[in-house]
């Protein structure tokens, strides 16, 4: 494919040099370390680095040209192509280079504050129950036809996504399920992609360090339903019970599946029963009624399952297959994940890191009728400070004992972060302990537990690291809890 063909539709600030247009392109890259001969290198202005600083390195490796929305740096003598918007240019170029695979691979995008990962796993499980090769892109990992790699971002750059779609198509796959974060929408990582179905779970306070206001955060989410550089999605599955969900305006060309528990929802759950073993209920959609059973517990998962059922119905999947796929999704890493070493109380690790998610987590634990709920939580550094007291208040209001600790402090002082959360925690007269060392805090929570209690280790979920001021260190809540339980004598093999 030539440079001119790759850049078809890309907004350029000046015409391509005549001799460059017919040149053959062998690849695209935004990371200079991966540039090869006859590549186009896209230089972005990032939060920590200016991509132009790596332009010379890319040229030395054989790049045909550098594309940027910023002017040519002094001293650079290769081809420099200024574009109107850098990330839009990358997305459109990647779509052209890989032959527009989104026109043949059905993309299901899931956005919202809470529930994206679980819903994505459920949708992917249903699609695999059809017998399809699938791709799953999200917070925990990227999966492609059964192979997986650890996720770097919830939603990777557009170039990486188009690579995944193209490879999926080559392997005979038809469906790709994506968690679409608000950052990805704001930073044009899904620009120009044609979505088959867009799913909205809910919207609660999060990421206001990036979006500044809830309205800006909501506007970013709405872009998935507006088209974000492409036609609007053919179908939408929206949580009708969420007030922000009801505010989403859809194109007349988008067919909606409004799901929920309240009046007005077209896809509803009836006759709900459940406990620690999971959930059972009937899905009602028009004249269609079918039962589902899932090992996932709690009211929040009723919504996640309804969202997945709605997405599956938009793909024309039969109810019996939907039910089988839901049942086969046994769990999601770091989402109400049990740590079992034979102890007489339950230890659960969960990714809950907003006040709404923490509240839902504790309420799920309450439905299991424990003697007490012991909640450990922390708040992330360099993030929205205003949600910290709200998380403290949620933990204090609903728990019997709280251990406040450090999460990913990043560049902030962990004690200062904890003091922000204590403001809300102290609004309730709940016994609590504060311990900035996360491993010692988990030990404290487990020491407190008695038979019949539930210990909730919240905030990091599937993460296997802790982000400090100048480095990240290995830290997995599940492994730490397991090690502590074994240290107390649980999990020992007796002769």
C-alpha positions in Angstrom: 0.0 0.0 0.0 1.3 3.4 -0.9 1.7 6.5 1.4 -1.1 8.2 -0.5 -3.4 5.2 0.0 -2.6 4.9 3.7 -3.3 8.5 4.3 -6.5 8.6 2.4 -9.0 10.7 4.4 -6.4 12.0 6.8 -6.4 15.8 7.3 -3.0 17.1 6.1 -1.8 20.7 6.7 0.0 20.7 3.4 0.1 18.4 0.3 2.2 15.3 0.3 5.5 15.6 -1.5 5.0 14.3 -5.1 7.8 11.7 -4.7 6.6 10.4 -1.4 2.9 9.7 -2.3 3.7 6.5 -4.4 6.2 5.1 -1.9 5.2 1.7 -0.5 4.5 1.5 3.2 5.6 -1.6 5.2 4.2 -0.6 8.5 2.9 2.0 10.9 4.3 2.8 14.4 4.0 5.3 17.2 6.8 3.8 19.3 10.2 4.5 17.8 11.6 1.3 19.3 9.4 -0.8 17.0 10.0 1.2 13.8 11.2 -0.8 10.7 12.3 0.2 7.2 9.7 2.0 5.1 7.4 2.6 8.1 5.4 5.7 8.9 6.2 7.0 12.4 3.5 9.0 14.3 5.0 11.4 16.8 2.5 12.5 19.5 2.8 15.0 22.3 2.3 12.8 25.4 1.9 13.6 29.1 5.5 12.7 29.8 7.3 13.0 26.5 7.2 14.7 23.1 7.2 12.1 20.3 9.2 14.5 18.1 12.3 13.7 20.3 12.3 10.2 18.8 11.8 11.3 15.2 15.5 11.1 14.4 15.8 7.6 15.8 12.8 6.5 13.7 14.5 8.0 10.6 17.7 6.2 11.3 15.8 3.0 11.5 14.5 3.5 8.0 11.1 5.3 8.5 9.8 6.8 5.3 8.3 9.8 7.1 7.2 11.2 10.4 3.6 12.4 10.9 2.7 14.9 13.7 0.3 17.7 14.4 3.3 19.6 15.7 5.9 21.4 13.5 9.2 19.9 12.4 11.8 20.1 15.1 15.0 22.0 14.3 17.6 19.9 12.6 15.3 17.1 11.3 15.9 16.7 7.6 13.6 13.8 6.7 10.0 13.9 5.4 7.8 15.6 7.9 4.1 15.4 7.4 2.0 17.8 9.5 -1.6 16.5 10.1 -4.6 18.3 11.6 -5.1 15.9 14.5 -2.4 13.3 15.3 -4.4 10.5 16.9 -7.2 10.8 14.4 -4.6 10.5 11.7 -3.2 7.3 13.2 -6.6 5.8 13.5 -7.6 6.5 9.9 -4.2 5.4 8.6 -4.3 2.2 10.6 -7.8 1.5 9.3 -6.6 1.9 5.7 -3.4 0.0 6.2 -5.2 -3.1 7.6 -8.0 -3.0 5.0 -10.8 -1.8 7.2 -11.4 -5.0 9.2 -14.1 -3.3 11.3 -16.3 -3.6 8.3 -16.2 -7.4 8.6 -15.4 -8.0 12.2 -18.4 -7.1 14.5 -17.2 -4.7 17.2 -19.0 -4.7 20.6 -17.9 -1.7 22.7 -18.7 -1.5 26.4 -18.4 1.7 28.3 -19.4 3.1 31.7 -17.8 3.4 35.1 -18.4 0.1 36.8 -19.1 -3.4 35.3 -17.2 -3.0 32.0 -14.8 -5.9 32.6 -17.3 -8.4 33.9 -19.8 -7.5 31.1 -17.0 -7.9 28.5 -16.1 -11.4 29.8 -19.8 -12.4 29.8 -20.3 -11.2 26.2 -17.1 -13.0 25.1 -18.3 -16.2 26.8 -21.6 -16.0 24.9 -19.9 -15.4 21.6 -17.6 -18.3 22.2 -20.6 -20.5 23.0 -21.7 -19.8 19.4 -18.5 -21.5 18.3 -16.8 -18.3 17.2 -13.1 -17.3 17.4 -13.2 -14.0 19.3 -11.0 -11.2 20.5 -11.4 -9.6 24.0 -9.7 -6.3 24.8 -10.0 -4.9 28.3 -8.5 -3.9 31.6 -7.1 -7.3 32.6 -5.8 -8.7 29.3 -6.1 -8.8 25.6 -7.3 -12.2 24.3 -7.1 -13.2 20.6 -8.4 -16.6 19.6 -7.5 -18.2 22.9 -4.1 -16.5 23.3 -3.7 -13.7 25.8 -1.3 -10.9 26.8 -1.4 -8.6 29.9 -3.2 -5.3 29.2 -1.3 -2.0 29.2 -4.3 0.2 28.9 -8.0 -0.6 29.2 -8.3 0.4 25.6 -5.0 0.3 23.6 -4.1 2.8 20.8 -6.1 2.6 17.5 -3.1 1.0 15.7 -2.9 -1.9 18.2 -6.7 -2.4 17.9 -6.7 -2.6 14.1 -3.8 -5.1 14.3 -5.9 -7.2 16.6 -9.0 -7.0 14.3 -7.0 -7.8 11.2 -5.4 -10.9 12.9 -8.7 -12.0 14.2 -10.2 -11.8 10.7 -7.2 -13.8 9.3 -8.0 -16.5 11.8 -11.6 -16.7 10.8 -13.0 -14.8 13.7 -16.0 -12.6 13.6 -16.5 -10.8 16.9 -14.3 -8.5 19.0 -15.5 -7.3 22.4 -13.8 -4.1 23.7 -13.9 -2.2 27.0 -14.0 1.4 25.8 -12.7 3.8 28.5 -13.5 7.5 28.7 -9.8 8.2 28.2 -9.8 6.1 25.0 -12.8 8.1 23.7 -11.3 11.4 24.6 -7.9 10.5 23.1 -9.3 9.1 19.8 -8.2 5.6 20.4 -11.4 4.2 18.8 -11.7 7.0 16.3 -13.2 6.0 12.9 -14.2 2.4 14.1 -17.5 1.1 13.0 -19.2 -0.5 16.1 -21.9 -3.1 15.7 -23.1 -2.7 19.3 -22.3 0.0 22.0 -23.1 -0.9 25.6 -23.5 1.5 28.5 -23.3 0.2 32.1 -23.6 3.2 34.4 -21.9 6.4 35.3 -20.6 7.3 38.8 -17.8 9.6 39.9 -14.4 8.7 38.6 -11.5 10.0 36.5 -12.4 13.7 37.3 -8.7 14.4 37.5 -8.8 13.9 33.7 -12.2 15.0 32.7 -12.7 17.8 35.4 -16.5 17.5 35.6 -19.1 14.8 35.5 -20.6 16.4 32.4 -17.3 16.2 30.5 -16.9 12.6 31.7 -20.4 11.8 30.4 -19.8 13.6 27.1 -16.8 11.4 26.5 -18.9 8.3 27.1 -21.5 9.6 24.7 -19.0 9.7 21.9 -19.3 5.9 21.6 -23.0 6.2 20.7 -22.5 9.2 18.4 -20.0 7.4 16.2 -16.6 8.9 17.2 -15.5 9.5 13.6 -17.6 6.7 12.1 -21.3 6.1 11.6 -23.2 5.5 14.9 -23.4 1.9 16.1 -26.1 -0.3 14.6 -27.3 -1.3 18.1 -27.1 0.1 21.6 -27.6 -1.7 24.9 -28.2 0.9 27.6 -28.9 0.6 31.4 -32.3 2.2 31.6 -32.1 2.4 35.4 -29.1 4.7 35.3 -30.0 8.4 35.1 -27.1 9.1 32.8 -28.1 6.1 30.6 -31.5 7.7 30.0 -29.8 10.9 28.9 -27.9 9.3 26.0 -29.3 10.5 22.7 -29.2 7.9 19.9 -29.2 8.2 16.2 -32.4 7.2 14.4 -30.3 4.5 12.7 -29.4 2.9 16.1 -31.7 0.2 17.4 -31.8 0.3 21.2 -32.0 -2.5 23.8 -32.9 -0.7 27.1 -32.1 -3.1 30.0 -32.7 -2.9 33.7 -34.9 -3.9 36.6 -37.3 -0.9 36.7 -40.3 0.0 34.6 -39.5 1.1 31.1 -36.7 -1.4 30.5 -37.3 -3.6 27.5 -34.8 -6.3 28.6 -35.6 -7.1 32.2 -34.8 -9.6 34.9 -37.7 -11.3 36.7 -37.9 -13.9 39.6 -34.3 -13.1 40.8 -32.8 -15.5 43.3 -29.2 -15.8 44.5 -26.6 -16.1 47.1 -23.0 -17.0 47.3 -23.5 -19.7 44.7 -24.5 -17.1 42.1 -27.7 -15.9 40.5 -30.8 -17.3 38.8 -33.4 -15.3 37.0 -35.6 -15.0 33.9 -34.7 -12.6 31.1 -37.8 -11.0 29.6 -37.5 -9.3 26.2 -40.8 -8.6 24.4 -42.4 -12.0 23.9 -39.1 -13.8 24.6 -38.6 -15.3 28.1 -35.6 -17.4 29.0 -33.9 -18.5 32.2 -30.2 -17.8 33.0 -28.0 -19.1 35.8 -24.6 -17.6 36.6 -22.0 -18.3 39.3 -21.5 -14.5 39.6 -23.2 -13.2 42.8 -24.9 -9.9 43.6 -27.3 -7.3 42.2 -24.6 -5.6 40.2 -24.1 -8.8 38.2 -27.8 -8.9 37.4 -27.1 -5.7 35.4 -23.9 -7.0 33.9 -25.7 -10.2 32.7 -28.6 -8.2 31.3 -26.1 -6.0 29.4 -24.4 -9.1 28.0 -27.8 -10.6 27.1 -28.8 -7.4 25.3 -25.5 -7.3 23.3 -26.0 -11.0 22.4 -29.6 -10.4 21.3 -28.3 -7.6 19.1 -26.1 -10.1 17.4 -29.0 -12.4 16.7 -27.9 -15.2 19.1 -30.5 -17.7 20.3 -31.6 -17.6 23.9 -30.4 -21.1 24.6 -26.9 -20.2 23.5 -26.9 -17.0 25.5 -27.9 -18.9 28.6 -25.1 -21.4 28.0 -22.5 -18.7 27.5 -23.6 -16.9 30.7 -23.3 -20.1 32.7 -19.9 -20.9 31.3 -18.4 -17.6 32.5 -17.2 -18.9 35.9 -15.6 -15.7 37.1 -13.5 -12.6 36.3 -10.0 -12.1 37.8 -10.0 -9.6 40.6 -13.8 -9.3 40.6 -15.3 -10.8 43.8 -12.5 -13.3 43.5 -12.3 -15.7 46.5 -9.0 -16.6 48.2 -9.5 -20.0 49.8 -6.9 -21.7 52.1 -9.4 -23.6 54.3 -10.0 -20.6 56.6 -13.4 -20.5 58.4 -14.2 -17.0 57.0 -14.4 -15.7 53.4 -11.6 -13.6 51.9 -12.6 -11.7 48.7 -10.4 -9.6 46.4 -12.2 -7.0 44.2 -11.2 -4.1 41.9 -13.7 -1.7 43.5 -12.0 1.7 43.5 -14.9 4.2 43.4 -17.4 4.9 46.2 -20.2 3.4 44.1 -18.2 0.2 43.3 -17.2 -0.1 47.0 -20.8 0.3 48.1 -22.0 -2.4 45.7 -19.2 -4.7 46.8 -20.1 -4.5 50.4 -23.8 -4.9 49.6 -23.1 -8.1 47.7 -21.2 -9.3 50.7 -24.1 -8.5 52.9 -26.4 -10.7 50.8 -24.3 -13.7 51.9 -25.4 -13.1 55.5 -22.0 -13.0 57.1 -21.5 -12.4 60.8 -19.4 -9.3 60.0 -18.0 -7.5 57.0 -14.4 -6.4 57.3 -13.5 -4.0 54.5 -10.0 -3.0 53.5 -9.6 -0.2 51.0 -7.3 2.6 49.9 -7.5 5.4 47.3 -5.2 6.1 44.3 -2.8 8.9 44.3 -2.7 11.6 41.5 -6.3 11.0 41.0 -9.6 12.7 41.9 -9.2 13.8 45.6 -12.9 14.5 46.0 -13.9 10.8 45.8 -11.6 9.8 48.7 -14.0 10.9 51.6 -16.9 9.4 49.6 -15.1 6.0 49.6 -14.4 6.4 53.3 -18.1 7.1 53.9 -19.2 4.1 51.9 -16.9 1.8 53.8 -17.8 3.3 57.2 -21.5 3.2 56.6 -21.8 -0.4 55.5 -18.9 -2.3 57.2 -18.5 -3.7 60.7 -14.7 -3.0 60.7 -12.6 -1.0 58.3 -8.9 -1.1 57.5 -7.7 2.0 55.6 -4.5 1.5 53.7 -2.5 2.6 50.7 -3.5 1.7 47.1 -1.4 3.1 44.3 -0.1 6.3 45.9 2.0 7.3 42.8 3.6 10.6 43.5 1.5 11.5 46.6 2.2 10.9 50.2 0.2 7.8 51.2 -0.6 9.3 54.6 -2.0 12.4 53.0 -4.3 10.3 50.8 -5.4 8.2 53.8 -6.2 11.4 55.7 -8.5 12.5 52.9 -10.4 9.2 53.1 -10.6 9.4 56.9 -12.8 12.5 56.6 -15.6 10.3 55.3 -14.8 7.2 57.3 -15.1 9.2 60.6 -18.6 10.3 59.7 -19.7 6.8 60.9 -18.9 5.3 64.3 -17.3 2.2 62.9 -14.3 0.5 64.4 -11.3 1.0 62.1 -7.6 0.8 61.8 -5.2 2.8 59.5 -2.1 1.1 58.2 -0.2 2.6 55.2 1.8 -0.7 54.5 -0.7 -2.6 52.4 0.7 -6.1 53.3 0.5 -5.3 57.0 -3.0 -3.9 56.4 -4.2 -7.1 54.8 -2.7 -9.0 57.7 -4.6 -6.7 60.1 -7.9 -7.4 58.3 -7.3 -11.2 58.4 -6.3 -11.1 62.0 -9.6 -9.4 62.8 -11.7 -12.1 61.0 -13.7 -14.6 63.0 -15.6 -17.7 61.7 -18.5 -16.6 59.5 -17.0 -13.2 58.6 -16.2 -11.8 55.2 -13.0 -9.9 54.5 -13.1 -7.7 51.5 -9.8 -6.6 50.1 -10.8 -3.8 47.7 -9.1 -1.5 45.2 -6.5 -3.4 43.2 -8.3 -6.6 42.1 -6.4 -8.3 39.3 -3.4 -5.9 39.5 0.0 -7.5 40.2 1.9 -4.3 41.1 1.8 -1.3 43.3 2.6 2.1 41.8 4.9 4.2 44.1 6.4 7.6 43.5 9.4 6.5 41.4 8.7 2.9 40.6 6.3 0.0 40.6 6.8 -3.0 42.8 5.3 -6.5 42.5 2.1 -6.7 44.7 -0.8 -9.0 44.2 -3.6 -8.8 46.8 -4.6 -12.4 46.1 -1.1 -13.8 46.6 -0.4 -11.6 49.7 -3.7 -12.7 51.3 -2.9 -16.4 50.4 0.6 -16.1 52.0 -0.8 -14.5 55.1 -3.5 -17.2 55.5 -0.9 -19.9 55.2 1.3 -18.1 57.7 -1.6 -18.4 60.2 -1.7 -22.2 59.6 -4.5 -22.4 57.0 -3.9 -24.4 53.8 -1.5 -26.8 55.5 -1.6 -30.4 54.2 -2.1 -32.6 57.3 -0.7 -36.2 57.4 
